[in-house]
Amino acid sequence: MIKLNPVEMLEIYLTQRGLKPACLLGRCLTRKGMIINERASLPEEFRELLESTEKPFEERVRIVHGEVLLNFYLGKNKRCLDRLTNAKTDYEFGVSLGYPLESIDSYLTYVNGELKSGSYMHDQITKAVRANLTIPRWIIYISHIPKHLDLVNGRVSESSRMQGEFYEKYIRINNPELAKSLQDEMENYLEKIRQPI
C-alpha cells in the first residue's frame, strides 16, 4: 500500500478541492541504479489514488543521474494540469503550483544575504526553535519558500502567512484528521531540531 506523508496528502487534498491549481508528487524508484522491490507496485497505486480524486493527472518517468524518478502531476482541471506539465522555468512552475508571486520572484535569489533555496525554511525554523520561539502552525501548510521567514526578528512574508493561515483554517474545518496528521508531522520535525547537536 502506498504511504504518503501528511504534506503530500495536503497537496492532493488542496488540489482536489480546487484551492491549489495543481500539485506534483514524485518518487525515486531506484537506488544505485537498481529497482527497489517494494516500489514495484508504486506506479499502479499512485494511479489508483489519483483516479479516486476525479481530477486530471499525468505521470512521467525521468532518469536523473542514473536514477529513475517517477513524477505524478495533478491539476484541479485540465488547463491547470497542462500549465504545470508544460512549465519550463521556475517562474512557470511556481505560478502553476499556486505559489505567491513574491516567493516565486525571490526563489534562488539572495534576500538580505540569504539564498532562497530548499534549506532556507529549515534554517529559519531552526533559528527560531533555538531562540525558544513558538513556530506558527501555518508553516506546515505551505509548500513554497517564502521571500521572508525571519521568525526571530518577526519579518515574515504576508502573502505566505495569509496563504498558510487560509489553508490551515480550511483543513481544520473540512478535514480535521489531516490537520492532526500535519500537526503531528510538525511536532516530530521540531522535536528533531530540538535534539542537542
PAGUDO-503869 format. One record per residue: x, y, z of N, C-alpha, C in turn; residue number from 1; residue in one letter. Coordinates in steps of 0.05 Angstrom, whole numbers, m for minus. Each point is the difference from the previous one (the first is absolute). Layout:
residues N
NODE; n_xx; n_yy; n_zz; ca_xx; ca_yy; ca_zz; c_xx; c_yy; c_zz; nr; rest
NODE; X; Y; Z; X; Y; Z; X; Y; Z; NUM; A
...
This chain:
residues 197
NODE; n_xx; n_yy; n_zz; ca_xx; ca_yy; ca_zz; c_xx; c_yy; c_zz; nr; rest
NODE; 17; m24; 0; m17; 24; 0; 17; 25; 0; 1; M
NODE; m7; 19; m16; 16; 25; m2; m2; 16; 26; 2; I
NODE; 23; 11; 8; 1; 15; 24; 7; 29; m7; 3; K
NODE; m20; 17; 2; 5; 29; m4; 5; 13; 26; 4; L
NODE; 17; 20; 1; 3; 15; 25; m22; 21; 1; 5; N
NODE; m5; 11; 24; m22; 20; 2; 2; 24; m19; 6; P
NODE; 24; 8; m6; 4; 23; m18; m9; m7; m28; 7; V
NODE; 6; m24; m9; m9; m9; m26; m30; m3; m1; 8; E
NODE; m12; m10; 22; m29; m3; 2; m13; 28; m2; 9; M
NODE; 13; 20; 13; m10; 27; 0; 0; 11; m29; 10; L
NODE; 22; m4; m14; 2; 9; m28; m22; m11; m17; 11; E
NODE; m5; m26; 2; m21; m13; m16; m27; 11; 9; 12; I
NODE; m5; 3; 25; m26; 9; 10; m6; 28; m9; 13; Y
NODE; 20; 18; 3; m5; 28; m8; m5; 2; m30; 14; L
NODE; 14; m16; m16; m4; 0; m29; m27; m12; m7; 15; T
NODE; m7; m22; 13; m26; m12; m5; m23; 19; 7; 16; Q
NODE; 3; 15; 21; m21; 19; 8; 1; 26; m16; 17; R
NODE; 20; 3; m17; 1; 24; m17; 13; 24; 13; 18; G
NODE; 13; m4; 23; 13; 23; 13; 29; 4; m10; 19; L
NODE; 12; m20; m11; 25; 2; m14; m5; m7; m29; 20; K
NODE; 13; 13; m19; m4; m7; m28; 10; m28; m7; 21; P
NODE; 22; m8; 12; 13; m25; m7; 20; m8; 21; 22; A
NODE; 9; m25; m1; 21; m9; 18; 16; m21; m14; 23; C
NODE; 24; m5; 11; 19; m19; m12; 10; m18; 22; 24; L
NODE; m2; m26; m5; 10; m20; 19; 21; m16; m14; 25; L
NODE; 20; m8; 14; 21; m15; m13; 13; m21; 18; 26; G
NODE; 11; m21; m13; 15; m21; 15; 23; m8; m17; 27; R
NODE; 22; m7; 13; 22; m13; m13; m4; m30; 2; 28; C
NODE; m2; m13; m22; m6; m29; 0; 25; m18; 2; 29; L
NODE; 23; 12; m1; 25; m16; 0; 18; 9; 22; 30; T
NODE; 19; m17; 5; 22; 8; 18; 25; m12; m12; 31; R
NODE; 19; 18; m7; 25; m8; m13; m6; m15; m25; 32; K
NODE; m21; 9; m15; m6; m13; m26; m17; m25; 1; 33; G
NODE; m6; m10; 24; m16; m24; 3; m29; 7; 8; 34; M
NODE; m19; m14; m12; m29; 4; 7; m3; m10; 29; 35; I
NODE; m13; 17; 16; m6; m8; 28; m25; m17; 0; 36; I
NODE; 1; m24; 10; m22; m20; m1; m26; 11; 11; 37; N
NODE; 1; 13; 23; m25; 10; 12; m13; 22; m16; 38; E
NODE; 15; 11; m20; m11; 22; m16; m12; m11; m26; 39; R
NODE; 1; m26; m5; m9; m11; m25; m29; 6; m6; 40; A
NODE; m17; 0; 21; m28; 5; m4; m8; 29; 3; 41; S
NODE; 20; 17; 6; m6; 28; 5; m14; 15; m22; 42; L
NODE; 8; m3; m25; m14; 14; m21; m30; m6; m2; 43; P
NODE; m7; m25; 2; m28; m7; m1; m16; 11; 24; 44; E
NODE; 12; m1; 24; m13; 11; 24; m3; 31; m3; 45; E
NODE; 20; 13; m10; m3; 29; m5; m22; 6; m19; 46; F
NODE; m1; m15; m22; m22; 3; m20; m27; m3; 13; 47; R
NODE; m4; m21; 16; m25; m5; 13; m8; 23; 19; 48; E
NODE; 20; 9; 15; m5; 22; 19; m9; 25; m15; 49; L
NODE; 15; 7; m22; m7; 24; m14; m26; m2; m16; 50; L
NODE; m6; m24; m10; m25; m4; m13; m23; 4; 19; 51; E
NODE; 4; m7; 26; m22; 4; 20; m6; 29; 5; 52; S
NODE; 19; 19; m7; m5; 28; 4; m20; 11; m21; 53; T
NODE; m3; m15; m23; m17; 9; m22; 10; 26; m12; 54; E
NODE; 26; 4; 2; 13; 24; m13; 20; m10; m20; 55; K
NODE; 6; 16; m21; 19; m9; m20; 28; m2; 11; 56; P
NODE; 15; m21; m8; 27; m4; 8; 16; m12; m22; 57; F
NODE; 27; 2; 3; 18; m11; m20; 24; m10; 15; 58; E
NODE; 13; m21; m11; 24; m10; 12; 23; 1; m20; 59; E
NODE; 24; 5; 10; 23; 1; m17; 23; m13; 15; 60; R
NODE; 16; m15; m15; 24; m12; 10; 24; 14; m11; 61; V
NODE; 19; 7; 17; 25; 13; m9; 23; m15; 12; 62; R
NODE; 22; 1; m13; 25; m11; 11; 19; 23; 5; 63; I
NODE; 7; 3; 25; 18; 21; 9; 23; m12; 15; 64; V
NODE; 24; 5; m10; 24; m12; 12; m2; m30; 4; 65; H
NODE; m12; m13; m20; m2; m29; 1; m22; m11; 17; 66; G
NODE; m15; 17; 13; m22; m10; 17; m27; 5; m15; 67; E
NODE; m19; m18; 4; m26; 3; m12; m19; 15; 18; 68; V
NODE; m9; 23; m9; m19; 17; 15; m27; m2; m12; 69; L
NODE; m20; m4; 16; m28; m1; m9; m14; 24; 11; 70; L
NODE; m11; 17; m17; m15; 23; 8; m29; m2; m8; 71; N
NODE; m18; 7; 18; m28; 1; m5; m9; 29; 2; 72; F
NODE; m14; 10; m20; m10; 27; m1; m30; m1; 3; 73; Y
NODE; m11; 16; 18; m29; 0; 4; m10; 29; m3; 74; L
NODE; m21; 4; m16; m11; 27; m3; m29; 1; 9; 75; G
NODE; m8; 24; 9; m28; 3; 7; m18; m1; m24; 76; K
NODE; 12; 5; m24; m14; m3; m25; 22; m4; m22; 77; N
NODE; m9; m6; m24; 19; m7; m21; 18; 24; m7; 78; K
NODE; m10; 24; 0; 16; 24; m6; 22; 3; 20; 79; R
NODE; m6; m3; 26; 21; 2; 21; 20; m22; m2; 80; C
NODE; m9; m24; m7; 19; m23; m3; 19; 6; m23; 81; L
NODE; m11; 9; m22; 16; 6; m24; 21; 22; 6; 82; D
NODE; m9; 20; 15; 19; 22; 8; 23; m11; 15; 83; R
NODE; m5; m19; 19; 22; m12; 15; 18; m18; m17; 84; L
NODE; m13; m17; m15; 17; m19; m16; 16; 13; m22; 85; T
NODE; m9; 24; m8; 14; 15; m21; 19; 21; 11; 86; N
NODE; 1; 3; 26; 17; 20; 13; 30; m6; m6; 87; A
NODE; 14; 21; m7; 29; m3; m7; 18; 15; 19; 88; K
NODE; m10; 21; 12; 17; 17; 18; m10; m3; 29; 89; T
NODE; 17; 9; 19; m9; 0; 28; m24; 18; 4; 90; D
NODE; m1; 22; m15; m23; 18; 2; m26; m14; m9; 91; Y
NODE; 1; m14; m23; m23; m14; m10; m9; m22; 19; 92; E
NODE; 20; m15; 12; m7; m20; 19; m14; 12; 25; 93; F
NODE; 12; 22; 10; m12; 13; 23; m28; 9; m4; 94; G
NODE; m5; 13; m23; m27; 9; m6; m19; m24; m2; 95; V
NODE; 9; m20; m14; m18; m23; m4; m6; m15; 26; 96; S
NODE; 17; 2; 20; m4; m13; 26; m14; 18; 20; 97; L
NODE; m6; 25; m8; m16; 18; 17; 16; 14; 21; 98; G
NODE; 26; 4; m4; 17; 14; 19; m4; 30; m1; 99; Y
NODE; 4; 14; 22; m2; 30; m2; 22; 11; m18; 100; P
NODE; m7; 21; m15; 19; 11; m20; 26; 9; 12; 101; L
NODE; m1; 12; 24; 26; 10; 12; 18; m24; 7; 102; E
NODE; m12; m22; 7; 16; m24; 6; 12; m12; m26; 103; S
NODE; m15; 1; m21; 10; m10; m26; 23; 18; m9; 104; I
NODE; m4; 26; 2; 20; 19; m9; 26; m1; 16; 105; D
NODE; m2; m8; 26; 24; 0; 17; 14; m28; 0; 106; S
NODE; m12; m20; m12; 12; m27; 0; 27; 0; m13; 107; Y
NODE; 20; m11; 14; 28; m2; m8; 13; 27; m4; 108; L
NODE; m10; 20; 15; 13; 26; 1; 9; 5; 29; 109; T
NODE; 17; 19; 3; 8; 8; 27; m17; 23; 10; 110; Y
NODE; m12; m4; 23; m16; 21; 13; 12; 3; 28; 111; V
NODE; 10; 24; 6; 13; 6; 25; 23; m20; 5; 112; N
NODE; 15; m6; m21; 23; m17; 2; m5; m30; 2; 113; G
NODE; m25; m8; m3; m7; m29; 3; m12; m10; m27; 114; E
NODE; 10; m23; m9; m10; m12; m24; m26; m13; 5; 115; L
NODE; m20; 6; m17; m26; m12; 3; m1; m27; m15; 116; K
NODE; 10; m20; 14; 0; m27; m12; m13; m19; 20; 117; S
NODE; 2; m26; m6; m13; m20; 17; 7; 1; 29; 118; G
NODE; 24; 9; 8; 8; m1; 28; m9; 26; 15; 119; S
NODE; m9; 20; m14; m7; 25; 13; m21; m3; 22; 120; Y
NODE; m22; m14; m6; m21; m4; 21; 11; m15; 24; 121; M
NODE; 15; m21; m5; 11; m16; 22; 18; 17; 17; 122; H
NODE; 17; 16; m13; 19; 17; 15; m15; 20; 17; 123; D
NODE; m21; 12; m11; m15; 21; 15; m15; m13; 23; 124; Q
NODE; m12; m23; m5; m15; m13; 22; 20; m9; 22; 125; I
NODE; 23; m10; m8; 20; m8; 20; 9; 24; 17; 126; T
NODE; 4; 23; m12; 8; 24; 15; m22; 7; 20; 127; K
NODE; m25; m1; m8; m23; 7; 17; m2; m20; 23; 128; A
NODE; 3; m26; m6; m2; m21; 21; 23; 5; 21; 129; V
NODE; 24; 5; m10; 22; 5; 18; m3; 25; 17; 130; R
NODE; m17; 19; m10; m6; 24; 15; m24; m4; 18; 131; A
NODE; m10; m24; 2; m24; m7; 16; m25; 14; m9; 132; N
NODE; m3; 5; m25; m24; 12; m11; m20; m21; m8; 133; L
NODE; m25; 6; 1; m21; m17; m10; m1; 1; m30; 134; T
NODE; m1; m23; m13; m1; m1; m29; m29; 1; m8; 135; I
NODE; m8; 19; m17; m28; 1; m9; m9; m26; m14; 136; P
NODE; m24; m9; 6; m10; m25; m12; m3; 2; m30; 137; R
NODE; m6; 24; m10; m6; 3; m29; 24; m7; m18; 138; W
NODE; 24; m1; 12; 24; m5; m17; m2; m28; m13; 139; I
NODE; m11; m19; 14; m2; m27; m12; m20; m2; m23; 140; I
NODE; m16; 20; m2; m21; 0; m21; 9; 13; m27; 141; Y
NODE; 25; 11; m1; 9; 11; m25; 22; m18; m11; 142; I
NODE; 2; m1; m26; 20; m17; m13; 21; 16; m15; 143; S
NODE; m2; 26; 2; 19; 18; m14; 20; 12; 21; 144; H
NODE; 20; 13; m11; 20; 13; 17; m7; 30; 2; 145; I
NODE; m9; 10; 23; m7; 28; 2; 23; 18; m6; 146; P
NODE; m6; 24; m10; 21; 20; m4; 14; 7; 26; 147; K
NODE; m16; 3; 21; 10; 6; 27; m12; m20; 20; 148; H
NODE; 17; m12; 16; m10; m17; 22; 18; 3; 24; 149; L
NODE; 6; 25; 6; 18; 6; 23; m18; 1; 25; 150; D
NODE; m5; m23; 12; m17; m2; 23; 13; 13; 25; 151; L
NODE; 26; m1; 1; 14; 12; 23; m5; 30; 2; 152; V
NODE; 1; 13; m23; m4; 29; m1; m28; 9; m8; 153; N
NODE; m18; m20; m3; m28; 6; m6; m5; 10; m28; 154; G
NODE; 18; m7; m19; m3; 9; m28; m9; m24; m16; 155; R
NODE; m25; m1; m7; m12; m23; m15; m16; 11; m23; 156; V
NODE; 3; m13; m23; m15; 9; m24; m30; m3; 5; 157; S
NODE; m13; 22; m3; m29; 1; 4; m15; m20; m18; 158; E
NODE; 8; m1; m25; m15; m18; m19; 3; m29; 8; 159; S
NODE; 23; m8; 10; 5; m28; 9; m16; m5; 25; 160; S
NODE; 1; 19; 19; m16; m4; 25; m29; m2; m6; 161; R
NODE; m11; 17; m17; m28; 0; m6; m8; m26; m14; 162; M
NODE; 16; m10; m19; m6; m25; m14; 1; m23; 20; 163; Q
NODE; 20; m1; 17; 2; m21; 20; m23; 0; 20; 164; G
NODE; m7; 23; 9; m23; 2; 19; m26; m8; m13; 165; E
NODE; m4; 8; m25; m24; m7; m15; m2; m30; m3; 166; F
NODE; 22; m13; m9; 0; m29; m3; m4; m14; 27; 167; Y
NODE; 13; 10; 21; m3; m12; 26; m29; 1; 10; 168; E
NODE; m13; 23; m3; m28; 3; 9; m18; m19; m16; 169; K
NODE; 4; m1; m26; m16; m17; m17; 3; m29; 8; 170; Y
NODE; 24; m9; 4; 5; m28; 6; m11; m7; 28; 171; I
NODE; 4; 18; 19; m9; m5; 28; m31; m4; 0; 172; R
NODE; m14; 16; m17; m29; m2; m1; m9; m24; m16; 173; I
NODE; 12; m5; m23; m10; m19; m19; 14; m28; 1; 174; N
NODE; 23; m2; 12; 14; m25; 2; 17; m1; 26; 175; N
NODE; m14; m2; 23; 15; 1; 25; 20; m22; 3; 176; P
NODE; m5; m23; m12; 20; m22; 2; 26; 8; m14; 177; E
NODE; m2; 12; m23; 24; 9; m14; 14; 22; 16; 178; L
NODE; m16; 18; 12; 12; 22; 16; 16; m12; 23; 179; A
NODE; m11; m21; 13; 14; m13; 22; 26; m14; m10; 180; K
NODE; m1; m13; m23; 24; m12; m11; 21; 20; m6; 181; S
NODE; m8; 23; m11; 19; 21; m6; 12; 12; 25; 182; L
NODE; m16; 3; 21; 10; 10; 26; 20; m19; 12; 183; Q
NODE; m6; m26; m2; 19; m21; 10; 26; 1; m16; 184; D
NODE; m3; 3; m26; 24; 2; m17; 18; 23; 8; 185; E
NODE; m13; 23; 5; 15; 24; 8; 13; m5; 27; 186; M
NODE; m14; m12; 19; 12; m5; 26; 24; m18; m2; 187; E
NODE; m2; m21; m16; 22; m19; m4; 24; 15; m11; 188; N
NODE; m5; 17; m20; 21; 16; m13; 14; 18; 21; 189; Y
NODE; m17; 14; 15; 11; 19; 20; 16; m15; 22; 190; L
NODE; m10; m23; 7; 14; m16; 20; 28; m8; m9; 191; E
NODE; 3; m6; m25; 26; m7; m11; 19; 24; 2; 192; K
NODE; m11; 24; m6; 16; 24; 2; 9; 6; 28; 193; I
NODE; m18; m6; 19; 6; 6; 29; 21; m19; 11; 194; R
NODE; 6; m22; m13; 20; m19; 10; 27; 13; 2; 195; Q
NODE; 15; m5; 21; 27; 13; 2; 18; m9; m23; 196; P
NODE; 16; 19; m8; 19; m5; m22; 23; m18; 8; 197; I
